[in-house]
Amino acid sequence: MLIALSTLGIVLIVVAAVIVVFFILGVLGARARDRRQAGAYAEHVREADQALEQARAADRGWHRETMEQAARAAIAESRAGWNYDGLHLVLVDDRPGIDEDRARFVAVAGDDECRVLLARRGDRWVAERVE
């Protein structure tokens, strides 16, 4: 049995095959990159924890529990119903005074993540940006 295909049909099949190949290669490349950077990510988390300890020693407003509550509230507001496996503090930016203090958290759920930038307003931490 012979199947007759038009030129357009052949072109569409080839284009679809190329798209599938590029998609598969992209997924494999992203997974390889994630494996290579896994150690660096853990190192950034450790550095942020150390910076938090230094900031807390110098300034009483850096309470991790308070900061995590603000980050969790921002995630709940931005992504209602989204469940995540872990919340990691990845950046502490302790500048002179309190008005320019910033902290960045990353919530991770499998391959998905949500970044939260907190800013300090007086004695409170508020979400400045949720990505």
C-alpha positions, -999 to +999 in steps of 0.1 A: +000+000+000+014+033-011+006+065+008+007+096-014+019+127+004+019+162-010+049+184-009+033+205+018+027+173+039+063+163+036+075+198+046+052+199+076+063+164+088+100+175+085+094+208+103+075+190+131+104+164+134+129+192+137+109+210+163+106+178+184+144+172+181+152+208+192+127+205+221+143+172+233+178+186+230+167+218+249+153+197+278+185+175+279+207+206+279+187+223+307+190+192+328+227+190+322+231+227+332+211+221+364+233+192+374+264+213+367+251+242+388+237+222+417+268+227+438+269+264+431+233+268+441+239+251+474+270+273+479+249+305+473+224+293+499+252+288+525+267+322+517+233+338+522+228+321+555+262+333+567+254+369+555+221+367+574+239+357+606+263+386+602+234+410+595+214+397+625+244+402+647+247+439+636+210+447+634+181+434+653+156+435+623+170+404+605+148+376+620+146+348+595+112+336+608+097+371+601+113+372+567+101+338+558+065+347+568+066+377+545+080+356+517+053+329+522+026+355+523+038+371+491+039+336+474+004+328+486-009+361+473+009+359+439+004+321+433-027+311+452-027+273+457+008+268+445+026+242+467+064+243+470+089+219+485+113+244+501+119+280+507+156+291+505+172+324+514+196+331+486+206+367+491+211+391+520+218+427+511+224+445+544+232+482+536+238+510+561+206+519+578+174+499+573+157+515+543+178+498+517+179+463+532+169+436+508+166+398+510+158+373+482+141+340+487+135+312+462+106+287+466+112+255+448+087+229+436+103+203+414+115+221+383+094+252+390+106+281+412+093+314+425+116+342+434+106+368+461+125+400+467+118+414+502+125+450+512+126+463+547+102+491+556+109+502+592+104+471+614+085+451+587+096+431+557+074+435+526+075+418+492+089+442+467+087+418+437+075+382+431+087+365+400 
